[in-house]
Amino acid sequence: MTKLLSVSLLLCMFVASCTADTRDNTTKPANNQAAPAKADVPAVVDAAVTILDAKCGCSIEGVGHCGNFVMIEGKYVPLVHASLGKMEFCKQKAAGAKIEVKGAMKDGKYIAEQWQLVQ
């Protein structure tokens, strides 16, 4: 009888340990909000068509070399698209250009699905 009681007690202890609280207790934002973005990275821009200021990096202070950049939330970020040359906006110099573009931010760059110069 004592063996049966001991086995029952062990079984109860095993079941109790298996049903312990295993929830993820990491801190998550309330109301399913996304975690705040890093201060130096512009927020994600959705894939809607929008008009952005574009410049060659040679005319942007802090960049100083040719490359394609667009203004997102007050900061120039690299513009990536397969059809862009390295100096696509170099001829506009400091004046820059306006482009109609569709894409999104990824890894600190604006990845364009399509783009065209606004006339």
MARPAZA-467436 format. One line per 8 residues: number of its first residue (from 0); their letters; for each residue x, y, z of N, C-alpha, C, O, CB. Coordinates in steps of 0.2 Angstrom, whole numbers, m for minus. Glycine has a CB too. Layout:
BEGIN
NUM	A	X Y Z X Y Z X Y Z X Y Z X Y Z; ... $
END
This chain:
BEGIN
0	MTKLLSVS	4 m6 0 0 0 0 4 6 0 3 11 m3 m5 0 6; 10 6 4 14 12 4 18 13 m3 19 19 m5 19 11 10; 19 7 m6 22 8 m13 17 11 m18 19 16 m22 25 1 m15; 11 9 m17 6 12 m22 5 20 m20 5 24 m25 m1 9 m21; 5 22 m14 5 29 m12 11 33 m14 11 38 m16 4 29 m4; 17 30 m14 23 33 m16 23 34 m23 25 39 m26 29 29 m14; 21 29 m27 21 29 m34 16 35 m36 17 39 m41 19 23 m37; 10 35 m33 5 40 m34 8 47 m33 7 52 m37 m1 39 m30 $
8	LLLCMFVA	11 48 m27 14 54 m26 19 56 m31 20 62 m33 17 54 m19; 24 52 m33 29 53 m38 25 55 m44 28 60 m48 33 47 m39; 20 52 m46 17 53 m52 14 60 m52 14 64 m57 11 48 m54; 11 62 m46 8 69 m46 13 74 m46 12 79 m49 4 69 m39; 19 73 m43 24 78 m43 27 79 m50 28 84 m53 30 75 m39; 27 73 m54 29 73 m61 24 77 m65 27 82 m69 30 66 m64; 18 76 m65 13 80 m68 13 87 m67 12 91 m71 6 77 m67; 14 89 m60 14 96 m58 20 99 m61 19 105 m63 14 96 m50 $
16	SCTADTRD	26 96 m61 32 99 m64 31 100 m72 34 105 m74 38 95 m63; 27 96 m75 26 96 m82 22 102 m84 22 105 m90 24 90 m85; 17 103 m80 12 109 m81 14 115 m78 10 120 m78 5 107 m79; 21 116 m76 23 122 m74 22 128 m79 22 126 m85 30 122 m71; 22 134 m77 22 140 m81 28 140 m86 33 142 m83 21 146 m77; 27 139 m92 32 139 m97 31 145 m102 34 145 m108 33 133 m101; 28 150 m100 26 156 m105 33 160 m106 37 160 m101 21 160 m102; 33 163 m111 39 168 m113 37 174 m109 33 178 m110 39 169 m120 $
24	NTTKPANN	42 176 m104 41 181 m100 45 187 m102 46 192 m98 43 180 m93; 47 187 m108 51 193 m111 46 199 m112 40 198 m113 54 192 m118; 49 205 m111 45 211 m111 42 212 m119 47 212 m123 49 217 m109; 36 213 m119 33 215 m126 29 221 m126 26 222 m120 29 209 m129; 29 225 m131 25 231 m131 18 230 m130 15 224 m132 26 235 m137; 14 234 m126 7 233 m125 3 234 m131 5 237 m136 5 238 m119; m3 231 m131 m8 232 m137 m5 230 m144 m7 233 m149 m10 239 m137; 0 225 m144 3 222 m150 6 227 m154 6 227 m160 m3 219 m154 $
32	QAAPAKAD	9 233 m151 12 238 m155 19 235 m156 22 231 m153 13 244 m151; 22 238 m162 29 236 m164 34 239 m159 32 244 m156 30 238 m171; 39 236 m158 45 239 m154 47 245 m158 47 246 m164 50 234 m153; 49 250 m154 51 257 m157 57 255 m162 62 251 m160 53 262 m152; 57 259 m167 63 258 m172 69 262 m169 68 266 m165 61 262 m179; 75 260 m171 81 263 m169 81 271 m172 78 272 m177 87 260 m172; 84 275 m168 83 282 m169 86 284 m175 84 289 m179 86 286 m163; 92 281 m177 95 283 m183 93 279 m190 96 281 m195 103 281 m182 $
40	VPAVVDAA	88 275 m189 85 272 m195 78 274 m197 74 274 m192 85 264 m194; 77 277 m202 70 280 m204 65 274 m203 67 268 m204 70 283 m211; 59 276 m202 54 271 m201 52 268 m208 54 270 m213 47 274 m199; 49 262 m208 48 258 m214 43 262 m219 38 265 m216 45 251 m213; 44 263 m225 40 266 m230 37 261 m234 40 256 m236 44 271 m234; 30 261 m234 27 255 m237 28 255 m245 31 260 m248 19 256 m236; 25 251 m248 26 250 m255 21 254 m260 20 252 m266 26 242 m257; 19 259 m257 14 263 m261 19 268 m266 24 269 m264 10 268 m257 $
48	VTILDAKC	16 270 m271 20 275 m275 20 282 m272 15 284 m270 17 275 m283; 26 284 m272 27 291 m268 32 295 m272 36 292 m276 29 290 m261; 32 301 m271 38 306 m274 43 307 m269 41 310 m263 34 312 m277; 49 306 m270 54 307 m265 60 312 m269 60 312 m275 57 301 m263; 64 315 m264 69 319 m267 75 314 m267 76 310 m263 71 325 m262; 79 314 m273 84 310 m274 90 314 m276 90 319 m279 83 305 m280; 96 312 m274 103 315 m275 108 310 m276 108 304 m274 104 320 m269; 113 312 m279 120 308 m279 123 309 m273 123 315 m270 124 310 m286 $
56	GCSIEGVG	126 304 m270 130 305 m264 136 310 m264 138 312 m259 133 298 m262; 138 311 m270 144 316 m270 142 323 m268 146 327 m267 147 316 m277; 135 325 m268 133 331 m267 130 331 m260 126 336 m258 128 334 m272; 130 326 m256 127 325 m249 133 326 m244 137 321 m244 123 319 m248; 132 330 m240 137 331 m234 137 325 m230 132 323 m228 136 337 m230; 143 322 m229 143 316 m225 144 310 m229 146 304 m226 137 315 m220; 142 310 m235 143 304 m240 149 305 m244 154 302 m244 136 303 m244; 149 310 m248 155 313 m252 157 308 m258 162 309 m261 160 313 m247 $
64	HCGNFVMI	153 303 m260 155 299 m265 149 297 m269 143 298 m266 159 292 m263; 150 296 m276 144 295 m280 140 288 m278 143 284 m275 146 294 m287; 134 289 m278 129 284 m277 122 287 m277 121 293 m277 131 281 m270; 117 283 m277 110 285 m277 107 285 m270 107 280 m267 106 281 m282; 104 291 m268 101 292 m262 94 295 m262 93 299 m267 106 296 m257; 90 293 m258 83 297 m257 82 299 m250 85 296 m245 77 292 m259; 78 305 m249 77 308 m243 71 304 m240 65 304 m243 75 315 m244; 72 301 m234 66 298 m230 66 301 m223 71 300 m220 67 290 m230 $
72	EGKYVPLV	61 304 m222 60 307 m215 66 311 m213 69 310 m207 59 301 m210; 68 315 m218 74 320 m216 81 317 m216 86 321 m214 73 323 m209; 82 311 m219 88 308 m219 89 305 m226 85 301 m228 89 303 m213; 95 306 m229 97 302 m235 99 295 m234 103 294 m230 102 306 m239; 95 290 m238 97 283 m237 98 281 m244 96 283 m249 91 279 m234; 103 276 m245 104 273 m251 98 270 m255 93 267 m252 109 267 m251; 97 272 m261 92 269 m266 95 263 m270 100 264 m273 89 275 m270; 91 258 m270 93 252 m273 88 250 m278 82 249 m277 95 246 m268 $
80	HASLGKME	90 249 m284 86 246 m290 91 244 m295 96 247 m297 81 251 m293; 89 238 m298 93 235 m303 95 239 m309 100 239 m312 90 228 m306; 90 244 m311 91 248 m317 96 254 m315 97 258 m320 85 250 m320; 97 256 m309 101 262 m307 108 261 m309 111 256 m307 99 264 m300; 111 266 m312 118 267 m312 121 270 m306 117 272 m302 120 271 m319; 127 270 m305 130 272 m299 129 280 m298 129 283 m293 138 271 m299; 129 284 m304 129 291 m304 122 293 m307 122 298 m311 135 294 m307; 117 290 m306 110 292 m309 108 299 m308 105 302 m313 105 287 m307 $
88	FCKQKAAG	109 302 m302 107 309 m301 113 314 m300 112 319 m298 103 309 m295; 119 312 m303 125 316 m302 124 322 m306 127 327 m304 131 312 m304; 121 322 m312 121 328 m316 116 333 m313 117 339 m315 118 326 m323; 112 331 m309 108 336 m305 111 340 m299 109 345 m297 101 333 m303; 117 337 m298 121 340 m292 117 341 m286 113 337 m284 125 346 m294; 119 347 m283 115 349 m276 108 350 m277 104 349 m272 119 355 m273; 105 352 m283 98 353 m284 94 346 m283 89 346 m281 97 356 m291; 97 341 m284 94 334 m284 89 333 m289 88 337 m294 91 333 m277 $
96	AKIEVKGA	85 328 m288 79 327 m293 73 324 m289 74 322 m283 81 321 m298; 68 324 m292 62 321 m289 60 315 m293 60 315 m299 55 326 m289; 59 310 m289 57 303 m292 51 301 m290 49 302 m284 63 298 m291; 47 297 m294 41 294 m292 44 286 m291 46 283 m295 35 294 m297; 43 284 m285 46 277 m283 41 273 m279 37 276 m275 52 278 m279; 41 267 m280 37 262 m276 42 257 m273 46 254 m277 32 258 m281; 42 256 m267 47 251 m263 46 252 m256 41 254 m253 54 253 m265; 51 250 m252 51 249 m245 58 249 m242 63 248 m246 47 243 m243 $
104	MKDGKYIA	58 252 m236 65 252 m232 67 244 m230 62 241 m228 65 256 m226; 73 243 m231 75 236 m229 83 237 m227 87 239 m231 74 231 m234; 85 235 m221 92 235 m219 95 242 m220 101 243 m222 96 230 m223; 91 248 m219 94 254 m219 94 257 m227 97 262 m228 101 255 m216; 91 253 m231 91 256 m238 84 256 m241 80 252 m238 96 251 m243; 83 260 m246 76 260 m249 77 255 m255 80 257 m260 74 267 m251; 73 250 m255 73 245 m260 67 247 m265 62 246 m263 73 238 m258; 69 249 m271 64 251 m275 61 245 m280 65 241 m283 66 257 m280 $
112	EQWQLVQ	55 244 m280 52 240 m285 52 243 m292 53 239 m297 45 237 m283; 50 249 m292 50 253 m298 52 260 m297 51 263 m291 43 252 m302; 54 264 m302 55 271 m301 56 275 m307 57 272 m313 62 272 m297; 54 281 m307 55 285 m313 56 293 m311 54 295 m306 48 285 m318; 60 296 m315 61 303 m314 55 307 m315 51 306 m320 67 306 m319; 53 312 m311 47 316 m312 49 322 m316 54 325 m314 44 318 m305; 46 323 m321 47 329 m326 44 335 m324 45 341 m327 46 327 m333 $
END
